[in-house]
Amino acid sequence: MTGETDNAGKNADKLNDNLAKVEELSQRLIQALAARKPANPTLNAPPPELFVKAAQSYWSEMLENPGRIYEQQLEYWGKSVRHFLDAQQMLIRGAPVIEEEFDPLAGDRRFANPLWNSHPYFRYIKQQYALNSQAIQRALDEIDEDLPEKDRKRLDYFARQIIDMMSPTNFLGTNPDALERAVATEGESLVKGLENLIADLEANNGELVVRLADDSAFELGRNIATTPGEVVYRNRMMELIQYAPATSEVHATPLVIFPPWINKYYILDLKPENSLVKWITEQGYTLFMVSWVNADASYADVGLEDYIEEGFLTAIREVRAITGENQVNAVGYCIGGTTLHLALALMARRGDKSVKSATFFTALTDFSDQGEFTPFLQDDFIEGIEAEVAAQGVLRAFIMGRTMSFLRSRDLVYQPAVRHYMMGETPPAFDLLYWNGDGSNLPGRMTMQYLRGLCQRNEFVEGGFDLCGERLHISDVKIPLVSVACETDHIAPWKDCYRGFRQTGSKDRTFIVSESGHIAGIVNPPAKKKYGHFTNDDLSGDAETWLAGATRHEGSWWPRWEVWLARRSGRMVPARVPGDSDHKPLTPAPGTYVRHKATS
């Protein structure tokens, strides 16, 4: 008995020591928050007018049918009282759990702990959370149909954010997993979690950007972005990497990839086993990659025309000079693909035939359906971005990263935050998530051109987009094309990619839909045998018609695309080493631009 008492005393002492450390860390927390340079407040929430409009619409509908609101309220009250009585019975009498006819949170990983069903306190909280979530969703469903569709989508998005944010798993006092961990570790998990929180705030100048991967586990050029090559050209916009050959012969026509500049290029060169870059060189191609500069305030006036002239067209010119070939094949990924479309339209206007064929990975050109981005493409939000870039010169990386993350807030914000800050866990050593956190700033002028001209006014597929002294239209693009979209992509939905792709002027078009999402559907090496893909040569109908007639194929789309590419890549020639007499290697891959970190 004495030994148990001593152990209990030691555990209590350790718990008190850890709680004292929490007090000490609070000072660091205050200092970290003091360094914060917040974004324009318009970017944090919709204007009050949206909620006023929604409330008016809701009450208008209810006044026409008052019986409905009474019925709903009585149902809500009845279930709330029943949940309370159930909890009382379990506490007082030890009564067995009364199973509900339907549990809307069944299978939700957030509520996997058995205490959510067996403990009266946690069970009651879970039931009320589910009931409140249903009430919010029902209120949205009851809003009058006269409310504009864009406003309805915005309300749905922000209501979903509220529901996810108010989950009891996000708060220490109502999260059994976090409480159990705190007791089991004598409070050490809370200390570690607070240290993690402060470290994330300090790393982002006071902005809370939840770290998804263990930064210390990766080093560019050592265990990520390791395919050998050399930077053979550099200007203020980009570094051009030429990769070392992996075969004794290569196709004569070189291949140049234009990645997005929202993130870094090495999503296509993570680990050797999932590197598209490494795989392409092993198929016998001279491969070049553009690594974009991470913009700072000095790039405020850089626009899409600068990316095209000093990026796309310059890279193509230098690749031709290094290889001695008249033409190249080009690839554009995400916004890199959108801008490649613009560059190709410009080249067509100028009579420039330097590109033999082009491939697009998850590239949007038709923005007539704004989809999940509807909340962020309305004037009030865009005006907030306009004020932000006017003040900062750039759209800071954390704003774009935050926007993308909150589209999947449960998986990319709240659950990582719970594990990291309340459970005290170290983020996983996951290469894709490490890349996801390595964002880039966007030049102010370019940001507004993209949001206003392309996303809002949809000029490239409608009246034409004025750039570089020309009015560019997607129908100007007539070279052989292939587009790879992803079945569950929420950033560039495949149906939207298809709709834009059909409006090109090319008669040689191939469309492929890969299973999975924006990243996993593209970074899908054949050796994994994980995701399949769909093909259909008939592009005459709409997206639903295309899919209905499509054939599903097992495995990665990479080999199918390589067959298409090989037919357009010429004869085999001796392999080329990086650079030439006029393009001396400047530094080994992955270069220097990729190492520049965005600042908050």
C-alpha positions in Angstrom: 0.0 0.0 0.0 2.8 2.4 0.9 4.6 1.6 -2.4 1.4 2.4 -4.4 1.0 5.7 -2.5 4.6 6.6 -3.3 4.1 5.9 -7.0 0.9 7.9 -7.0 2.8 10.8 -5.4 5.6 10.6 -7.9 3.2 10.6 -10.8 1.4 13.6 -9.3 4.7 15.4 -8.9 5.6 14.6 -12.6 2.2 15.8 -13.7 2.6 19.1 -11.7 6.1 19.6 -13.2 4.8 19.2 -16.7 1.9 21.5 -16.1 4.5 24.1 -14.8 6.3 23.7 -18.0 3.1 24.6 -19.8 3.1 27.9 -18.0 6.7 28.6 -19.0 6.0 27.8 -22.7 3.1 30.2 -22.6 5.6 33.1 -22.7 7.1 31.7 -25.9 3.6 31.4 -27.3 2.8 35.0 -26.7 6.1 36.1 -28.3 5.4 33.9 -31.4 1.9 35.4 -31.8 3.3 38.9 -31.4 5.3 38.4 -34.7 2.1 37.7 -36.7 1.4 39.8 -39.8 -2.2 38.7 -40.4 -3.8 38.5 -43.9 -6.4 41.0 -45.0 -9.5 40.2 -42.7 -11.7 39.8 -45.7 -10.0 36.5 -46.4 -11.0 35.0 -43.1 -14.8 34.9 -43.5 -17.6 35.9 -45.8 -19.3 39.3 -45.4 -22.2 39.6 -42.9 -24.5 40.3 -45.8 -24.3 36.7 -46.9 -25.7 35.4 -43.6 -28.3 38.2 -43.4 -29.5 37.2 -46.9 -29.5 33.5 -45.9 -31.5 34.2 -42.7 -34.1 36.3 -44.6 -34.5 33.5 -47.2 -34.8 30.9 -44.4 -37.4 32.8 -42.5 -39.4 33.7 -45.6 -39.7 29.9 -46.3 -40.6 29.2 -42.7 -43.3 31.9 -42.6 -45.0 30.3 -45.6 -45.0 26.9 -43.8 -44.7 27.6 -40.0 -45.7 24.0 -39.2 -42.4 22.8 -40.6 -40.3 24.9 -38.1 -42.4 23.8 -35.2 -42.0 20.2 -36.2 -38.2 20.5 -36.6 -37.8 22.3 -33.3 -39.9 19.8 -31.4 -37.9 17.0 -32.9 -34.6 18.7 -31.9 -35.8 19.4 -28.4 -37.1 15.8 -28.0 -33.8 14.2 -29.1 -31.8 16.6 -26.9 -33.9 15.7 -23.8 -33.6 12.0 -24.6 -29.8 12.2 -24.9 -29.7 13.9 -21.5 -31.9 11.3 -19.9 -29.9 8.5 -21.3 -26.7 10.0 -19.9 -28.4 10.5 -16.5 -29.5 6.8 -16.4 -26.0 5.6 -17.3 -24.5 7.7 -14.5 -27.0 7.1 -11.7 -28.0 3.5 -12.3 -25.3 2.1 -14.5 -27.9 1.4 -17.1 -26.8 -0.2 -20.3 -26.2 1.9 -23.4 -29.3 2.4 -25.5 -28.4 1.9 -29.1 -29.7 4.5 -31.5 -31.6 3.4 -34.5 -29.1 5.3 -36.7 -25.8 6.7 -35.7 -24.8 9.4 -38.2 -21.2 9.3 -37.0 -20.7 5.5 -37.3 -17.4 4.9 -39.1 -16.1 8.4 -38.5 -12.5 7.9 -37.4 -12.7 10.9 -35.1 -15.0 9.0 -32.9 -13.3 5.6 -32.9 -12.5 5.6 -29.1 -15.0 3.2 -27.4 -15.6 5.9 -24.7 -17.7 7.8 -27.2 -20.3 5.1 -26.8 -19.7 3.6 -23.4 -19.1 6.7 -21.2 -22.2 8.8 -20.4 -20.3 12.2 -20.7 -18.7 11.5 -24.1 -21.7 9.7 -25.5 -23.9 12.7 -24.7 -21.5 15.1 -26.3 -21.2 13.0 -29.4 -24.9 12.7 -29.7 -25.5 16.4 -29.4 -22.7 17.2 -31.9 -24.4 14.9 -34.4 -27.8 16.5 -33.7 -26.5 20.0 -34.0 -24.7 19.2 -37.2 -27.9 17.8 -38.7 -29.8 20.9 -37.6 -27.4 23.2 -39.4 -27.5 21.1 -42.5 -31.3 20.9 -42.4 -31.5 24.7 -42.1 -29.4 25.1 -45.2 -31.6 22.6 -47.1 -34.7 24.7 -46.1 -33.4 28.0 -47.5 -35.6 29.4 -50.2 -34.7 28.4 -53.7 -34.6 32.0 -54.8 -31.2 32.3 -53.1 -28.5 32.5 -55.9 -26.6 29.3 -56.4 -23.3 30.9 -55.7 -24.5 32.2 -52.4 -25.9 28.7 -51.6 -22.5 27.1 -52.3 -20.7 29.7 -50.1 -23.1 29.0 -47.3 -22.7 25.3 -47.6 -18.9 25.7 -47.5 -18.8 27.9 -44.4 -21.5 25.9 -42.6 -19.3 22.8 -43.2 -16.3 24.7 -41.8 -18.4 25.5 -38.7 -19.5 21.9 -38.3 -15.9 20.6 -38.6 -14.5 23.3 -36.4 -17.0 22.6 -33.5 -16.3 18.8 -33.4 -15.7 17.9 -29.8 -12.6 16.1 -30.9 -11.0 19.5 -31.5 -11.1 20.4 -27.8 -9.0 18.9 -25.0 -11.9 18.7 -22.5 -14.1 16.7 -24.9 -11.5 14.5 -26.5 -11.1 11.2 -24.7 -8.0 10.2 -26.7 -6.1 13.4 -25.7 -7.2 13.1 -22.1 -6.2 9.5 -21.8 -2.8 10.4 -23.4 -2.3 13.3 -20.9 -3.0 11.0 -17.9 -0.8 8.2 -19.3 2.1 10.5 -19.9 1.7 12.5 -16.7 1.0 15.6 -18.8 4.1 15.2 -21.0 1.9 14.9 -24.1 0.5 18.4 -23.4 3.9 19.9 -23.0 5.1 18.3 -26.2 1.9 19.4 -28.0 2.4 23.0 -26.9 6.0 22.8 -28.0 4.8 21.6 -31.4 2.3 24.5 -31.6 4.9 27.1 -30.7 7.4 25.7 -33.2 4.8 25.9 -36.0 3.9 29.5 -35.0 7.6 30.5 -34.8 8.3 28.9 -38.2 5.5 30.9 -39.8 5.9 34.3 -38.1 3.0 33.8 -35.8 0.6 32.3 -38.4 -0.9 28.9 -37.4 0.1 26.6 -40.3 -0.3 23.0 -39.1 2.8 21.1 -40.0 1.8 17.8 -41.8 5.2 16.2 -42.1 8.4 15.9 -40.1 10.6 18.5 -41.7 13.8 17.0 -40.2 13.2 13.7 -42.1 13.9 15.2 -45.5 16.7 17.0 -47.2 16.5 18.2 -50.8 19.1 16.4 -52.9 19.7 13.8 -50.2 16.6 11.7 -49.8 14.1 13.7 -51.9 14.5 15.3 -55.3 17.5 13.1 -55.9 17.4 12.3 -59.7 20.9 13.4 -61.0 21.0 16.4 -63.2 22.4 19.9 -63.6 21.0 23.4 -63.7 22.0 24.5 -67.2 20.2 27.9 -67.4 19.0 30.5 -64.9 17.2 33.8 -65.1 15.1 35.7 -62.7 12.0 33.5 -63.3 13.4 30.0 -63.3 16.2 27.5 -63.2 16.3 25.0 -66.1 17.4 21.5 -65.0 18.6 18.9 -67.5 18.6 15.4 -66.1 21.4 12.9 -66.6 20.5 10.2 -69.1 19.7 6.8 -67.7 20.0 4.9 -71.0 22.7 4.8 -73.7 20.3 6.1 -76.4 17.5 8.7 -76.1 14.7 9.9 -78.4 15.8 12.8 -80.5 13.0 15.2 -79.4 13.6 16.5 -75.9 10.9 16.8 -73.2 10.5 19.8 -71.0 8.1 19.9 -67.9 6.5 23.0 -66.6 5.3 22.4 -63.0 3.0 24.7 -61.0 4.7 27.6 -59.2 2.2 27.5 -56.4 4.3 24.6 -55.0 7.8 23.3 -55.9 8.6 21.1 -58.9 9.8 18.1 -56.9 6.3 16.6 -56.5 7.4 14.8 -59.7 10.7 13.7 -58.2 10.0 12.7 -54.6 11.6 9.3 -53.7 13.2 7.2 -56.5 10.4 4.7 -56.3 7.7 7.2 -57.1 9.6 9.7 -59.2 8.1 10.5 -62.6 11.4 12.3 -63.5 13.5 9.2 -62.9 11.0 7.0 -64.7 11.0 9.2 -67.8 14.8 9.2 -68.0 14.7 5.4 -67.8 12.4 5.3 -70.8 15.0 7.0 -72.9 14.2 10.7 -73.0 16.3 13.8 -72.6 14.3 15.5 -69.9 14.3 19.1 -68.7 12.5 20.5 -65.8 11.7 24.1 -64.9 12.2 25.1 -61.3 10.4 28.4 -60.6 11.7 31.1 -58.4 9.9 31.6 -55.1 8.7 35.2 -55.5 9.2 38.0 -53.0 7.9 41.5 -52.9 10.3 42.5 -55.7 8.2 40.4 -58.1 5.0 42.4 -57.3 4.7 43.6 -60.9 5.5 40.2 -62.5 2.5 38.9 -64.6 1.5 35.9 -66.6 3.2 37.5 -69.6 6.5 37.3 -67.7 6.0 33.7 -66.9 5.3 33.0 -70.5 8.1 35.0 -72.1 10.9 34.5 -69.5 9.7 31.1 -68.4 7.9 28.9 -71.0 9.3 30.5 -74.2 12.8 30.9 -72.9 13.0 27.4 -71.5 11.8 26.0 -74.9 14.4 28.2 -76.7 17.2 27.0 -74.4 16.3 23.3 -74.7 16.3 23.6 -78.5 19.7 25.3 -78.3 21.2 22.6 -76.0 19.9 19.6 -77.9 20.1 21.0 -81.4 16.5 20.0 -82.1 14.0 22.3 -83.8 11.1 21.1 -81.7 10.4 19.9 -78.1 7.6 18.1 -76.4 6.1 19.9 -73.5 4.3 19.0 -70.3 2.3 21.4 -68.0 1.0 20.5 -64.5 -1.9 22.3 -62.8 -1.4 26.1 -63.3 1.7 25.2 -65.3 -0.6 23.4 -67.7 -3.1 26.3 -67.8 -0.3 28.7 -68.7 1.2 26.2 -71.2 -2.1 26.4 -73.0 -1.8 30.2 -73.0 1.8 29.9 -74.3 0.8 27.5 -77.0 -2.0 29.9 -78.2 0.6 32.7 -78.3 3.0 30.6 -80.2 0.3 29.8 -82.7 -0.5 33.5 -83.1 3.2 34.2 -83.8 3.7 31.2 -86.1 6.1 29.6 -83.7 6.2 25.8 -84.2 8.8 25.0 -81.6 6.5 22.6 -79.7 5.7 19.3 -81.4 3.1 18.0 -78.8 1.9 19.0 -75.4 0.7 17.0 -72.3 -1.4 18.5 -69.5 -1.7 17.1 -66.0 -4.8 18.2 -64.2 -4.9 21.5 -66.1 -8.0 23.8 -66.1 -8.8 26.1 -68.9 -12.6 26.5 -68.7 -13.6 28.1 -65.4 -17.3 28.4 -66.1 -18.1 26.0 -63.2 -16.1 27.2 -60.2 -17.0 24.1 -58.1 -15.5 23.9 -54.6 -13.7 27.2 -55.2 -16.9 29.2 -55.6 -16.6 30.7 -52.0 -13.1 32.0 -52.9 -13.9 33.4 -56.4 -16.5 36.0 -55.5 -15.8 39.7 -55.6 -15.5 40.3 -51.9 -12.9 37.6 -51.4 -11.0 38.6 -54.6 -11.0 42.2 -53.4 -9.5 41.0 -50.2 -6.7 39.3 -52.1 -6.3 42.4 -54.2 -5.8 44.5 -51.0 -3.4 41.8 -49.6 -1.1 41.7 -52.6 -1.2 45.5 -52.8 0.2 45.6 -49.3 2.6 42.7 -49.5 3.6 42.5 -53.2 2.8 38.8 -53.3 0.0 36.4 -52.2 1.8 34.8 -49.3 2.1 31.0 -49.5 0.3 30.4 -46.2 -2.8 32.0 -47.6 -3.0 29.8 -50.6 -2.0 26.8 -48.5 -4.7 27.6 -45.9 -7.3 27.9 -48.7 -6.4 24.5 -50.2 -6.3 22.8 -46.8 -9.7 24.1 -45.6 -11.3 22.5 -48.7 -10.5 19.3 -46.8 -10.3 20.7 -43.3 -11.1 17.6 -41.4 -8.1 15.7 -42.9 -5.7 18.5 -43.5 -6.3 20.9 -40.5 -8.2 19.6 -37.5 -7.1 15.9 -37.3 -3.3 16.8 -37.8 -3.7 19.6 -35.2 -5.3 17.2 -32.7 -2.5 14.7 -33.1 0.3 17.3 -33.2 -0.9 19.8 -30.5 -3.1 17.8 -28.1 -1.6 14.3 -28.4 2.0 15.6 -28.7 2.8 13.4 -31.6 5.6 14.2 -34.1 4.2 14.5 -37.7 4.9 11.5 -40.0 8.0 11.4 -42.3 5.8 11.5 -45.4 7.4 12.9 -48.5 4.2 14.1 -50.2 3.1 16.0 -47.1 6.6 17.5 -46.8 6.3 18.8 -50.3 2.7 20.1 -49.6 4.1 22.3 -46.8 6.9 23.7 -49.0 4.8 26.4 -50.6 5.6 29.4 -52.8 4.5 33.0 -52.9 2.6 34.3 -55.9 3.5 37.6 -57.6 0.7 40.2 -57.0 0.1 41.1 -60.7 0.1 37.5 -61.8 -2.4 36.5 -59.0 -4.9 39.1 -60.0 -4.6 38.3 -63.8 -5.3 34.7 -63.0 -8.2 35.3 -60.6 -9.9 38.1 -62.6 -9.2 37.2 -66.2 -9.2 33.4 -66.1 -11.2 32.3 -63.0 -13.8 35.0 -62.8 -14.3 36.2 -66.4 -13.2 32.9 -68.1 -11.8 34.9 -70.9 -9.5 32.2 -72.4 -12.4 30.1 -73.6 -14.9 32.9 -74.1 -14.0 36.2 -75.8 -10.2 35.7 -75.5 -7.5 36.6 -73.0 -5.3 39.6 -73.8 -1.7 38.9 -73.2 1.7 39.7 -74.8 0.0 41.9 -77.4 -2.3 39.2 -78.6 -5.9 38.0 -77.8 -5.4 34.4 -77.0 -8.2 31.7 -77.3 -8.0 28.1 -76.5 -9.1 27.2 -80.0 -5.7 28.6 -81.2 -4.0 25.5 -79.9 -3.9 22.9 -82.7 -0.9 20.6 -82.1 -1.2 17.0 -80.8 -2.4 17.0 -77.2 -3.0 14.7 -74.3 -4.7 15.6 -71.1 -4.6 13.5 -67.9 -7.2 14.4 -65.3 -7.9 12.7 -62.0 -11.2 11.1 -61.0 -11.5 12.5 -57.4 -9.5 15.7 -58.0 -11.2 18.5 -56.0 -8.8 21.2 -57.2 -9.1 20.6 -61.0 -12.2 18.3 -61.3 -11.8 16.0 -64.3 -15.1 17.1 -65.9 -14.0 20.7 -65.9 -10.6 19.6 -67.4 -12.5 17.7 -70.1 -14.8 20.6 -70.9 -11.9 22.9 -71.5 -9.9 20.3 -73.4 -12.7 19.7 -75.9 -12.5 23.4 -76.9 -8.9 23.3 -78.2 -8.4 23.5 -82.0 -6.4 20.2 -82.1 -7.6 17.3 -84.2 -5.2 14.9 -82.4 -6.5 14.8 -78.9 -6.3 12.1 -76.2 -8.0 12.3 -72.8 -7.2 10.0 -69.9 -8.8 9.9 -66.4 -6.6 8.5 -63.7 -8.2 7.1 -60.5 -7.5 9.0 -57.3 -6.9 12.8 -56.7 -4.8 15.8 -57.8 -1.5 14.4 -56.7 -1.9 10.6 -56.2 -3.6 10.3 -59.6 -0.5 11.8 -61.3 2.3 10.4 -59.1 1.1 6.9 -59.8 4.2 4.7 -60.6 3.5 1.5 -62.5 5.4 -0.6 -59.9 2.8 0.2 -57.2 0.0 -1.3 -59.3 -2.4 0.9 -57.3 -4.7 3.1 -59.3 -6.2 2.3 -62.7 -7.3 4.7 -65.5 -10.0 5.3 -68.1 -9.7 6.0 -71.8 -12.2 6.8 -74.6 -11.2 8.0 -78.0 -14.6 9.6 -78.6 -14.5 13.2 -77.3 -17.7 14.3 -79.1 -20.0 14.2 -76.1 -20.1 15.7 -72.7 -18.1 14.4 -69.7 -20.9 12.0 -68.6 -21.1 10.6 -72.1 -17.3 10.2 -72.3 -17.2 8.3 -69.0 -20.2 6.0 -70.0 -18.2 4.9 -73.1 -14.8 4.7 -71.4 -12.8 1.6 -70.8 -11.1 1.1 -67.4 -7.5 -0.2 -67.5 -5.6 -1.7 -64.6 -2.5 0.1 -63.4 -0.8 3.4 -64.0 -1.4 5.6 -67.1 2.3 6.3 -67.3 3.1 3.5 -69.8 0.1 4.4 -72.0 1.2 8.0 -72.2 4.8 7.0 -72.9 3.7 5.0 -76.0 1.8 8.2 -77.1 4.9 10.3 -76.5 7.3 7.9 -78.2 5.5 8.2 -81.4 6.1 12.0 -81.3 9.7 11.9 -80.1 11.6 11.0 -83.2 14.5 8.5 -83.8 16.9 7.3 -81.2 20.2 9.2 -80.8 23.2 8.8 -78.4 22.4 10.0 -74.9 23.1 13.6 -74.1 24.9 14.8 -71.0 23.6 17.9 -69.4 24.6 21.3 -70.9 26.9 22.2 -73.8 29.7 24.7 -74.5 27.2 27.6 -74.2 25.3 26.1 -71.2 27.9 25.1 -68.6 26.3 23.3 -65.6 25.7 25.9 -62.9 24.9 23.7 -60.0 23.7 20.1 -59.5 20.0 19.3 -59.3 17.8 20.2 -57.6 19.3 23.7 -58.0 19.1 26.7 -55.8 15.6 28.2 -56.4 13.9 25.2 -55.0 15.6 25.7 -51.6 14.1 29.2 -51.1 11.4 29.1 -48.5 8.3 31.2 -48.5 8.0 33.7 -45.6 4.7 34.6 -43.9 
